[in-house]
Amino acid sequence: MNHRRSQLWICIIVVLGILIAWDRWTALRSAENSLQNVVDQTDEIRKTLRRIEGLRDRPTVVASSASSPDEMIQLIESARVAAGWQPGNIISQQPQVPRRIDRSDYLQRATELRIRSVSLASLMNFCSGLIADDPNSSVGKRVSRILVRPTNESQIGVKPSNVSGGESWDVDLTLTQTIYSPKSQ
């Protein structure tokens, strides 16, 4: 009986040892997978940083003349449609007077936009539409300022229908056009 009991204990210890070894092996594999994910993410971050550095060194494209008010309205309208917004989402557009950049040969003209009740995803689509690579509409333009705040639903009365996932944001956005205009002109 005593011999049988010692064999049972040995079997229990061996089985526990196997279970512990299995547990440690699976934990090691999980840690290895997590480490590989971190390495992959680090590689993606490095690639993105290289792209950003490349863009930082790229010269800014400027317009040779200021866009007309009608061209700006058309650009904003096409970006609004591309973002899937209703006409009432853009509540104001205020073009500013062009201002000289220090003592340079360049002017900047800002257009201030007030936007109501949009999702962040649609805002990114709108901004992409404003600075698209279409040389006829967006030369020298960039979004220079974005201020985002939650929509106060009590001000608009109802939940906006164009906003997904319950998010709703009001936005103040500045679209800036840089124009080459020598001081002698």
N, C-alpha and C positions, 0 to 999 in steps of 0.2 A: 504494500500500500504506500509506503514511504517512497519507494522507488517510482511508483506511478505518479505520485504527487510531484516529485521533482521533475519528471518528464513533462507533466502538464505545465509547470511553471516555466520550463525551458521553452516550450512551444509558445506560451503566451508572450514571453520576452522576445522571441524571434519574430512573432507576428507584429508586436508593437514596434520592434526595430524596423521591420519592413515598412510599416505604415508611416513611421516617422521619416524614414529615408524617402519614401514616395512624396510625402508632404513637402519636404525640403527641396526635392528635385523639381516639383511643380512650381514652388515659390521661386526657385532659381530661374526656371524658364520664363515665368511671368516678369521677373525683374529684367531678364535679358531682352524680352519683347519691349518693355517700357523704355529701356536704354536705347534700343534701336529706333523707337518712335522719336525720342528726344534728339538723336543724331540726325534723323530725317528732317525734323522740324528746324534744327540748327542750320542744315544745308539750305533749306528753303529761305530762312531768314537771311543767310549770307547772300543768296542769289538776289533777293529783294533789295538788300542794301547796295549791292553792286549796281542794280538798275537805277536806284535812287541817286547814287553818286554819279552815274553816267548822265542822268537827266539834269542834275545840278550843274554839271559842267557844260551842258548844251546851251548854246546861245538862245536868248528869248526871241521869238518871232514878233515883230512889231508891224503895225499897219502903216501904210504910206499916207493914208488919210483917214479921218474919223468916219465911222459908220454913220449914216443918216439916221434920224430918229425912226423912220419907217423900217430901216434894216434891223435896228435893235429890237423893235416891236415884233418883227417877223421872226427873228432868231429866238426871242423869248417865247413867242407863241408856238413855234415848232418844237421847242424843248418841252413846253407844257403838255402838248399833245403826246409827245413821245413818252413822257412820264405817266400818262394816263390820268392827268388831273382835269378837273372841271374848270371852266373859265373863272369861277368865283374863288378858286384856291389862291390865285395871285390877286391880292387886294390892293396893291399899289406898285407903281413903277415910277421912279423919280430919277431921271437923268440929271447928272451934275454938270457944272461948267468944267471944261477941260482945264487942268492945272499943269504947269511946267514942273518937271522933276528936277529939283534943285536948279543948277545952272546948265543943264544939259540941253540937247537938241530933241528931247522927248517930252511929250505931254501924256497925261493920264486922264481919262474920263471915266468916272464911276457912274454906274446906274444902280440905285438902291431898290431892292425888291422886298416887299413884305408878303409873306406866304402864310396861309392858314391851313391847318388840319391836314397834314400830309404824313406819310410814313417815311422812315429814314431810307428805305430801299428806293422809293419813288423819288426822294430828294436826290439821291446819287444818280439816278437815271436822268433827272432834270439837269443836274450840273454837267453830266457827260454830254448832254445835248447842247449845252451852252458853249462848251469848249471842244466840240467835235473837230475832226481834222478836215472839215470842208473848208478849203481855202477861200471860198466866196463869202462865208458868213462869220467865221470865227478867228480870223487872223488878228493876232495881238490881243486876244481877249483871254481873261482868266477869272476864276472865282477867287477874289482876294479876301473875302471875309464871310463867315457863316456863323450866325448866332442861333442856336436851337433851344427851344424851351417847350415844355409840355403844353398842349392845347388846354385851355380852360373851357371845358364842355358847356359850362353854364352860360358862356358868352355866345356860343353858336347855337345853343338850344337843343341840338340833336347830335347823335354820334355820326361822324362823317362816314359816308358809304364807301369812299375810295381808300380807306385805311384798313390794312389787314392786321390780324393778330391783336387788335385792340389798341395799338400804338397810334398816337396822334400828336403831331408836333407843329408848332408855329415857328416860322423861320424868318430871320432878317438876313438877307444875302446881298453881297456887293459884287457886281460884275464889273471888272475894270478892263478897259481897252487902253493899250499903250500905242501911241502914235508917234511916228517920226515927223518932227516939225522943226527944222533948223531955226535958230533964234533970229536969223536975218530975214525970215519971211514975215 
